Amino acid sequence: MVHVVSQENATWQGQVTWLDEKKTLNFRSMLELIKLMDAAMEEKKKLL
């Protein structure tokens, strides 16, 4: 789940929550959000 808190400097800031792990991290830019999501997907691929 992605919760956008604000938008500054043409990018988003907010929180991303992994519902299956009940883990929440803050992100400061859209690029940081994409990197967090990509890392999560890579981790899931290793478990399969």
C-alpha positions as CSV (number, residue, x, y, z in Angstrom):
1,M,0.0,0.0,0.0
2,V,1.4,3.4,-0.9
3,H,0.4,6.5,1.0
4,V,1.5,9.8,-0.6
5,V,1.7,12.4,2.2
6,S,3.0,15.4,0.1
7,Q,4.3,16.5,-3.2
8,E,7.3,18.8,-3.4
9,N,9.9,19.5,-6.1
10,A,7.8,17.6,-8.7
11,T,8.0,14.3,-6.8
12,W,6.1,12.4,-4.0
13,Q,6.9,11.8,-0.4
14,G,5.1,9.3,1.8
15,Q,5.0,5.8,3.1
16,V,4.9,2.4,1.6
17,T,3.5,-0.6,3.6
18,W,4.0,-4.3,2.8
19,L,0.7,-5.7,4.1
20,D,1.9,-9.3,4.2
21,E,4.9,-8.3,6.4
22,K,3.3,-5.4,8.3
23,K,6.4,-3.4,7.5
24,T,6.3,0.4,6.7
25,L,9.0,2.5,5.3
26,N,9.1,6.2,4.4
27,F,10.2,7.4,1.0
28,R,11.4,10.9,0.0
29,S,11.0,10.7,-3.8
30,M,9.3,8.7,-6.5
31,L,12.7,7.2,-7.4
32,E,13.2,6.0,-3.9
33,L,9.7,4.4,-3.9
34,I,10.5,2.6,-7.1
35,K,13.8,1.3,-5.7
36,L,12.0,0.1,-2.5
37,M,9.4,-1.7,-4.6
38,D,12.0,-3.2,-6.9
39,A,14.0,-4.5,-4.0
40,A,10.9,-6.1,-2.5
41,M,10.2,-7.8,-5.9
42,E,13.7,-9.2,-6.1
43,E,13.4,-10.6,-2.5
44,K,10.1,-12.3,-3.4
45,K,11.7,-13.8,-6.5
46,K,14.4,-15.4,-4.4
47,L,11.8,-17.1,-2.2
48,L,10.2,-18.8,-5.2
